[in-house]
């Protein structure tokens, strides 16, 4: 078994700590860190919304935000993605001060269904009927 050179490790830990402090200082200098995260959350929203059949690209979402797409089926898909992003931001904000609560889940559900497919399916409410998918049925 080899002996560890703790003196060398302490030096490396000190260097790593200094680099982290430098990085933290750079982040503190950014007036609005959300600007850095916005493209990532948009991409996440686009990819996650595909599960529901939403067909829109990151570019189309950005065009919508710039006011270039205002109607049609594409607009509805982009609205779903925008709702997803808003729900993500609202949840993150809530979780800074509070734990996950049922009220948060209901509020996020309400945001997700605002003005899109499913808006008439009791947004913000839990399902009371059992959901069952048949497997192997003819």
Buried (B, 14 or more C-beta within 10 A) or exposed (E): EEEEEEEEEEEEEEEEEEEEEEEEEEEEEEEEEEEEBBEEBBEBBBEEBEEBEBEBBBEBBBBBBEEEBEEEEBEBBBBBBBBBBBBBBBBEEBEEEEEEEEEBEBBBBBBBBBEBBEEEEEBBEEEEEEEEEEEEEE
